[in-house]
Every structure is written in C-alpha cells, then in structure tokens.
Amino acid sequence: FAIFLIPCFVISTDIAFSCQNADDFVGASSPGDIVIGGLFALHSEMLHPEEDPIKPVIQNCAGFEIQVFLQTLAMIHAIETINNSTLLSEVTLGYEIYDTCAEVTKAMASALRFLSKFNSSEDAVEFKCNYSDYIPRVKAVIGASYSEVSMAVSRLLALQLIPQVSPASSAEILSDKIRFPSFFRTIPSDFHQTRAMTRLICESGWNWIGVIATDDDNGRFALESFGVQAMANNVCIAFKEMLPAYLSDSTFHTKVDRAIEKIVKETRVNVIVVFMRQFHVLKLFKKAIERNVKKVWIASDNWSAAVKISTIPNIRQLGTVVGFGFKSGDISSFQEFLRNLHEKPTETNKFLHEYIMLLSVCAHLEYHDFQTCIANQSQDDLLENAGSKPQTWRDDFLNANIEPGFIHSTILAVYAIAHAIKGQCKDRDCKDPSAFTPWELLEELKKVTVIDDDKEVKFDSNGDMSTSYDVLLWKEIDGHMEITTMAEYDAEKGGFIFEDEEKKKDFLALKKVQSTCSQHCRPGQVKKVTESPHTCCYECVYCPENHYSNQTDMDYCYRCNNKTYWAPINSTTCYRKTIYFLAWTDWFAIFLLLLSAFGVVLVLSICVIFTKNLDTPVVKASGGLTVCYIILFSHFLIFLSTVFFIDVPTEFKCKTRQALFGISFTLCISCILIKSLKILLAFSFDPKLQNFLKCMYKPIPTVVTCTGIQVIICTFWLIFRTPFVNQNFSIPRAIILECNEGSIVAFGIMLGYIAALAFICFIFAFKGRKLPENYNEAKFITFGMLIYFIAWIVFIPVYATTFGKYLPAVEIIVVLISNYGILCCTFLPKCYIIIYKQETNTKSAFLKMVYTYSSKSASSVAVSQVSLDSKSSSLRATVTDSCKTENDSVNGNCHFQVPGQALIKGKVLPKNAARTMIRKRVSSI
C-alpha cells in the first residue's frame, strides 16, 4: 500500500490551493469520444472565507460524504463497464465529475464549464441566439445529488438542451417539462414518496404527526407535497420545523434545539417525518439522543439507507426508524470494482486521492469514530495531518456504506445515456464529437428503453422512471443496527408487497405505536371538531337516535331511512322497524274472535229455535220466519265483518270490512224498524196515528229503500275515496299497518245514516213500550237501540284518540257490543218464552193477553169521553136530553157542545165494540 503515500504528497499543494485553473476544478475525469459530465455533492459544505471584503473565489469544502463518493465511483464503474462492452462499438465514453459541495453556487460554476464550447482553450461559453449546431464540452450530465442544485443547473443546461439525468433529485417540481425541459431522473418523484409515506401512516393508524425539513427547495417542495397527501388522507401535521440548509448558518444549532423542544413538548406526537440531508439528520439525532427522545422516525430517500446515521452510538434509544429508499438492483459488479479500487490511479481522480488521505488521517479510530473523522475533515486540514501516519486500506468500510438504491440509480442513469448515444450513433461516426448535438441526444433519451434486472424501464412523459420503493426498517440484530428491507412499495398500484409473513409482522407491529391527537372514535360514535384548527383533534360523541356509524373515526353519522328503519343512540347499524298489526295470534284478537264466534253460534242457535217453533205465536208475532232469518243473517254478517279487521291489512279487507258492516247493520235496523212500525200499528188506538202508520208500513219497499241508500253511500265511498292500506310511522321503532278509511266524511256519513235509522226505530219502539207484558218486544228494541247509541257515542272519542295496532280492535268491540245488544234484546226474550214459558206461547194465552190489553185500551177511551160529563152535571143533562129528542142516537151519533168549546161530535161505543176491536188487533198482528 506504500504506493498511495507518494501521491498524497504530490498533490497536497493542489488541495491547499484547489482551484488555480479550470482543470483543477475537475474532481475526476477520463478522456473519451463522448464526454459525460457529473455533478455530485462530495462534501457537505463549502468553507466560507473570513476575510473582508469577500472576493468571488471558489472556496474549498469540508465534510467528505462517503455515500456520495460511492456514487461517483458507481458512475465511473458504469462508464468503464460500457467501454469494455459491445454496447457502444468503437466509441468510448469519457467523464468529467465535479464536486458541488451541496452548494448551488459551485454547481453553477461547474455547469458553466459544461456549456463551454468543445475544445475551447479558454473554456468560454459563446452567446448565441441559436444553439442548434453548438457543440458543448459534454453531451450529457449526470446529477446533481440534491433537488435544489438540480433545479438551478437544469435551468442553465436548458439553454443548450443538454440532457441532465439525476439519480437522486426527487423534487416533484422537476417533473414540469416546461420549466425543466432537459431534466430526467432514474427515480420516482417525491409525489410517489409522499404518497407512500401517507399510506404507511394511514395503515398504521396514525393521524397526528410532526414534520422536520431543510429550508431549501427540496425540503419545501417535499413538505408541500406531503401536506397535500396528508390532507387528502385525513392526516394532520401537528408542527413543522424548518432547519437551515447549510451547517454554516449561525442559527442552525438554535433551530435544532427548538425542533427537539417541540418534539418533547408534543407528547401525543409519536411519529416524525424527516425530509433532510444526511448531515442535518446526524446533528438532529445526536441532540435527540441527548434528550432521550423516543419516537417513530419516517425517513425520506435522502437518508433512509445512510449507514453513517444508523451507526450513531445509542441510536436504538431514538425508537423506530422506517423509511423509503429507491429500489435497488444487482450491484455485485460494483462491489467487485470496490475490492479492486486500491489499484486505481489517483492522478485523474482527486476524490479517490482525498479518500486515501482521509484513511491515513483517521486510520487509528474505530468504525463510527473513523466515519466521523472522515466527515469532519476539511480539505485545508489534510495538509497538516496527511503523511504522518501509515495508510491502511479498509475494504469493509466502503462496502458497509453502500446505499444500494443510489448506486443502482446512478448506474441506471449512465446506461440510459449510453443507450441514447447508441441510438444516435447508428448511422453516424460518433468518434467525431460534432456527430450529434445534445438536443438530438435529448430527443433520443425520451424514447430510450433500458433492461434492468430483466425488466424494461423507460422515462415517462415527465422524464421520471416509475420504479418502486423499498420500505426500510432499522432493526437491531446482534447488538448492531441493521437496515433491512421490510416491504416493497408499488408506486403504480399504491400498495405494499411483503416477501414473507415475518416481514409483514414487522410492518403490523408499527400499529402498536399511538400517534393521534384524539382517541379513535368507535363505530356508533362520530367526531365532533373542537376549537383546535386541526380536524384530527376532536371529541367522540354518540350518534343520535335514528343515526348510525359503522366505521372508526367517522366524520358524520349516516341517517337511517326513518320510514322503514330505526337506530338507538350510539348505534352501529340501522334496524328494520317491527311491523305491527292485529295478528291472529294476538291474545286480544283471539278473545275478540271468540266473541264473534260465540255470536255466530248464538245466531245459529236462535235460527234453530225459531225454525223448530215456527207455528208458535211468539215466532209469528216476531214477523214470521222470513223476517227473523233476514235479521239473523244480518247479525251473522256483522259478526263475520269483524274477521276483516284482523291480520295483515289488504286492499280487499280495507274495502270490505266497513261496507259489509254498514250494509249489514242497515239491513238489520231496517227490518227492526218495520217490526216497530207493525207493533205500533197493531196496538195503537189513535185514529190519526193509525192512518200515518198505515201509510208508512210498507215492509219490502222500506227495507229495500233504507238498505239501498246505504249501498249507494258505500258504493260512492269505494269509488271516489276508497279505503287503502296505510303504513303508520308515528311510533319511532315500529310500522303500524292499518287501513286508512280514505274519507272520514264518507265513514261518518255511513255511521250517521245507521244512527238516523236507529234513532227513528228508537222513537217508534219507545211509542210502543207499554205493550202487553208477555209481548213487550218494543221495550227490548228500545233498550237495544240505547245500547247501540251508548256504544257508538263512546266509540267516537276513543277511536279519534287511539292509534297503534289495537285501533281496529276498538271498532270490533263497538261492533260486537252493538250487535250483541240488538241481537240479545230482540231475540233472547222470545227464546226465553219459547223455552221456559211454553204455557204463554199458545194461541189461547196470547189471545187472552191481547184481549185483556185491548179491553183496557177501549175502556180508557170510553172513560175519557164520559169524564167530560163529570165536569158539569148540567152538561150531562143537556147531552142526555138532546140525544133523546133527536133521533140521531139510533145511529150512535150525538152532538154536544161544551161551554167555551167548539161543537164536539162523539161516537158512542156499541155494546160489542170492545170485542170487535180485539178481533181486529189480533188479525192485524
């Protein structure tokens, strides 16, 4: 290894005065027919002069970045591999790699040299209005490491449309081909990374997180993209902390301390998303370890695979680190290249030379201290320390610091440019640098396809390669923190892919960490936003009645269909409302049906009794068997109509039940009305009343007319406002199936008409209430009508104030009461006489009873006439004389006049008048 010591001293002067001319500015170079430029941040910062005034001098840099150094080696390795292959026959690729020191200013200086004219001795950039034929120093550029640098460089390279392919710049804005027409990258944009982060956060059940980013273009754009994704997925950012982009900023350490204080203060924030460069993360984590901060850290692609961070002492105390890295491929050939790196010359590779010097300076230190030593050395410090210690080559150190994603994307960038060059060199002699221009190569690059691990990859319309991400988990294995691949994130499908169940368990274990502003609202609850401006901070309140939520953390409750469904408070689902109606199985319905059935049995029993005693006076006096059958049939139909009030209402039942009841009851009352007229006619001795009753007593026309009117009423009702099945939703948790009468007016007219007939019947029956004791049917008819009136008068308010499934039962009860009342009052007294008082149910007994009643009635009429004479004895004498002198008495006529009265013409009853009257009454009955 002694060969390395000599070059160290040879170029030590060059390091101290790093940029005496343009060639000194180049970090690594190799000649070729076609030269590719490279921009990499080999150092983390550029030293700033302390002299005043500041002069426009490019300064040296500090903070050697091993990971970026490996990327430059990957570019060199890829170019050497291509030159040794048949990909570009007889054409060799050269390279010029520059160190940007993570500074836009120094990167722009390098870009100016790329724009200089080919073979120009002064490296001058010519000003032209048209650069179509202009041949710059390089045909394409690979880099830069950071998006902020790439944005500045790309705008400059776009002047000549020099293709720029970055293996690391992921800012979403770089996909804008209007502002960055010549920019390409072999990685996905931050849009996919931030979407992947948000997906991870959502699947882990987190919604209250913190974000720390560098205050540069890359950090700001990443934060903006993440904010959009977070908002779209209901993830709230509790705080955002921006750290200065440059370590030389005097406020850097103050802002790091402030960020740590914010993390410690926000106890509910247990997940921190970090968009920062590696040297920023180093400073942050060291401070976090001192403060014993333990969180879940979500790493961006910048540092997710950074070994120098994962090897920080006590890194395990920070908690869990999970991040996203670019998908890697086969880099075994590059690892072989590193094993032979010590054989490479350093004359044209200042980066390699500097690394060798750093090995000498830091060789005595252990692994992490060794790495820190390398990172902390500046180019100016190397002169003082180099050469005093023997140099030791450490193969393991470079291999341990490989970030496979960046190495793979760098190699892929070189191959993409090489395939584009191949396309341009098919019909051209590319040994001539002017064979094609950069803008022609740019057009070829848009169409190029590269085979990567047996897969075809190419740039999309935004100049991005939509490769996937590796989800990395930092795990402690055998006391050392290892960066393992936990899953793969498919950018196109937006999902995670796991190789085995063990890795899936690691992924699911992240859910154990709680990072929410509020507790999750369970199903049945809903989020109620508090005074906090964040939607993730809320209270959980129960869903009100008739509302439900069936998922966790719902923003609102779903409303049940109030007509058919209901839900209690704090419900997770809606329940179908119970449908109620007066069912056959209901105990009350059974009771009413038994009463109706008993009524039918009673009707049939009366029919049998009357049929067997057809020729008895009681049956004949009841109007005969035909009238009785009609009345009993009406009662049967009324009892039958109650069946239509029970079970599920249907259109047929609703239309039938009221019409059947109304017509049947009208027929019954009409027949009883005829009976009342007949009885009153038979036993009335008032001539005027008799004449009126004779005119009214027309049985068949009266029954037909009275019943026909009710039929017309029901017909009009059914045609114009027919009853229908109705769902009553007045009860919150039930649906009452009921019959809507269609028209309350029509229903009232039907009942009112029956009541009018019943009232007339009541008046006639009341007139005949003083009939013979054994034939006092009018008295019972009167009582039956009273029962009817009382029942229906009570029914009206009860029916109007009752609702629910028992509403039909109210009408059934009234129907049964009125029907039983009329039936029992009309027929049971007769049945009692037929069964228990058979001695009074004979023709002789009946005639005797009628004779006695008629005699009393006739005598009362005579007494009423003679009583007029008792008022004045003179009046009797006058009447007697008058009757004697006038021969009119032979005819039974006598005229007399009471003083103060008009002339009264009386009729003196003959001797056998009472007997004649009895015969007429019996014959009429």
PyMOL commands that set and color helices and strands:
alter all, ss='L'
color gray80, all
select helices_A, chain A and resi 2-10+12-16+22-25+66-83+104-115+147-157+172-175+190-203+217-232+252-265+278-290+307-310+315-318+332-339+341-343+350-362+367-376+382-385+395-400+404-424+433-435+438-447+501-512+587-612+617-621+624-645+651-683+687-696+699-720+744-767+773-775+777-801+807-836+838-840+843-866+869-871+873-885+887-891+913-924
alter helices_A, ss='H'
color red, helices_A
select strands_A, chain A and resi 28-30+34-40+43-46+61-64+93-99+140-142+164-166+183-185+208-215+236-244+271-275+295-299+319-326+449-452+455-458+469-477+480-490+495-497+525-529+538-542+547-548+558-559+565-566+575-576+578-580+724-728+734-740+893-897+903-907
alter strands_A, ss='S'
color yellow, strands_A
deselect
rebuild
show_as cartoon
